[in-house]
Amino acid sequence: MVRPLGELENAVMTRVWEWNRPVTVREVLLDLRAERDIAYTTVMTVLDKLYRKGWLRRERDGRAYRYAPVSSREAYTATLMHDAWATSDNPAAALVHFFGMMSAEQREALGDALRVAGPEAEGPTR
């Protein structure tokens, strides 16, 4: 089971996923500073923890590291959804409630995804 990312972890991963390239601590720091006061060492620690948890891979670039995602945001979201559904005592009822919370556009997107996946679709991977 995947533990959801914390608020700061999510802010960091959002940038890594959106930029879709290996990033440095400094790049993430400068972008985060547009919305909060944060120290270089804090960003470095978060990136290191995400690396150790298996969310990021890293490679040396001189004296620094460049970090890149191991999987996509979509794969992360799918895993969270799967884990939430799998822990339910009544998965069918959970799905009914989930569908009830969706907008018409979201239900349409789900229908499109089910048609694309087909009946032999495999489970999520990370």
C-alpha positions as CSV (number, residue, x, y, z in Angstrom):
1,M,0.0,0.0,0.0
2,V,1.3,3.4,-0.9
3,R,1.3,6.2,1.7
4,P,0.0,9.4,0.2
5,L,2.6,12.1,-0.2
6,G,2.7,14.8,2.5
7,E,1.9,18.4,1.5
8,L,5.6,19.5,0.9
9,E,6.4,16.2,-0.8
10,N,3.5,16.7,-3.1
11,A,4.6,20.3,-3.9
12,V,8.0,19.0,-4.8
13,M,6.8,16.0,-6.8
14,T,4.3,18.3,-8.7
15,R,7.2,20.3,-10.0
16,V,9.3,17.2,-10.9
17,W,6.3,15.7,-12.7
18,E,5.4,18.9,-14.5
19,W,8.9,19.8,-15.6
20,N,9.4,16.2,-17.0
21,R,13.2,16.4,-16.8
22,P,15.8,15.8,-14.2
23,V,15.9,18.7,-11.7
24,T,18.3,20.1,-9.1
25,V,17.6,21.1,-5.5
26,R,18.2,24.7,-6.5
27,E,15.6,24.6,-9.3
28,V,12.9,23.2,-7.1
29,L,13.9,25.7,-4.3
30,L,13.7,28.7,-6.5
31,D,10.2,27.7,-7.8
32,L,8.9,26.9,-4.3
33,R,10.1,30.2,-2.9
34,A,7.5,31.9,-5.1
35,E,4.9,30.6,-2.7
36,R,6.7,30.0,0.6
37,D,9.7,30.8,2.6
38,I,11.8,27.6,2.5
39,A,15.4,26.7,3.1
40,Y,17.7,24.9,0.6
41,T,18.4,22.2,3.2
42,T,14.6,21.5,3.5
43,V,14.2,21.0,-0.2
44,M,17.3,18.9,-0.3
45,T,16.0,16.7,2.6
46,V,12.6,16.3,0.9
47,L,14.2,15.3,-2.4
48,D,16.5,12.8,-0.6
49,K,13.6,11.3,1.3
50,L,11.6,10.9,-1.9
51,Y,14.6,9.2,-3.5
52,R,14.9,6.8,-0.5
53,K,11.2,6.1,-0.6
54,G,11.5,5.1,-4.3
55,W,9.6,8.0,-5.8
56,L,12.7,9.6,-7.5
57,R,15.9,8.4,-9.1
58,R,19.0,10.5,-9.0
59,E,22.2,11.0,-10.9
60,R,25.3,12.9,-10.0
61,D,25.9,16.2,-11.8
62,G,29.2,17.6,-10.6
63,R,28.8,18.1,-6.8
64,A,25.0,18.0,-7.0
65,Y,22.3,15.5,-7.9
66,R,19.6,15.7,-10.5
67,Y,16.3,14.0,-9.6
68,A,13.7,12.5,-11.9
69,P,10.5,10.7,-11.2
70,V,10.4,6.9,-11.2
71,S,6.7,6.9,-12.3
72,S,4.1,9.4,-13.5
73,R,1.6,11.4,-11.5
74,E,-1.1,9.3,-13.2
75,A,0.4,6.1,-12.0
76,Y,0.7,7.5,-8.5
77,T,-3.0,8.6,-8.5
78,A,-4.1,5.3,-9.9
79,T,-2.2,3.5,-7.1
80,L,-3.9,5.7,-4.4
81,M,-7.3,5.0,-6.0
82,H,-6.6,1.2,-6.1
83,D,-5.4,1.1,-2.5
84,A,-8.4,3.1,-1.3
85,W,-10.8,0.8,-3.1
86,A,-8.9,-2.4,-2.0
87,T,-9.2,-1.4,1.7
88,S,-13.0,-1.0,1.6
89,D,-15.2,-3.6,3.3
90,N,-17.7,-3.1,0.4
91,P,-15.9,-2.1,-2.8
92,A,-19.1,-1.9,-4.8
93,A,-20.6,0.6,-2.4
94,A,-17.4,2.6,-2.3
95,L,-17.5,2.8,-6.1
96,V,-21.2,3.9,-6.1
97,H,-20.2,6.7,-3.6
98,F,-17.2,7.6,-5.7
99,F,-19.3,7.8,-8.9
100,G,-21.8,10.0,-7.0
101,M,-19.0,12.5,-6.2
102,M,-17.9,12.8,-9.9
103,S,-19.0,15.5,-12.3
104,A,-20.6,14.6,-15.6
105,E,-17.2,15.3,-17.3
106,Q,-15.4,13.0,-14.9
107,R,-17.9,10.2,-15.5
108,E,-17.5,10.6,-19.2
109,A,-13.7,10.5,-18.9
110,L,-14.0,7.4,-16.9
111,G,-16.2,5.8,-19.5
112,D,-13.7,6.7,-22.2
113,A,-10.9,5.2,-20.1
114,L,-12.8,2.0,-19.6
115,R,-13.4,1.6,-23.3
116,V,-9.7,2.2,-24.1
117,A,-8.6,-0.2,-21.3
118,G,-10.9,-3.0,-22.5
119,P,-11.9,-6.1,-20.6
120,E,-8.4,-7.5,-20.4
121,A,-6.8,-4.4,-18.8
122,E,-4.1,-5.2,-16.3
123,G,-3.9,-3.8,-12.8
124,P,-1.9,-0.7,-11.9
125,T,1.8,-0.6,-11.8
126,R,4.1,1.7,-10.0
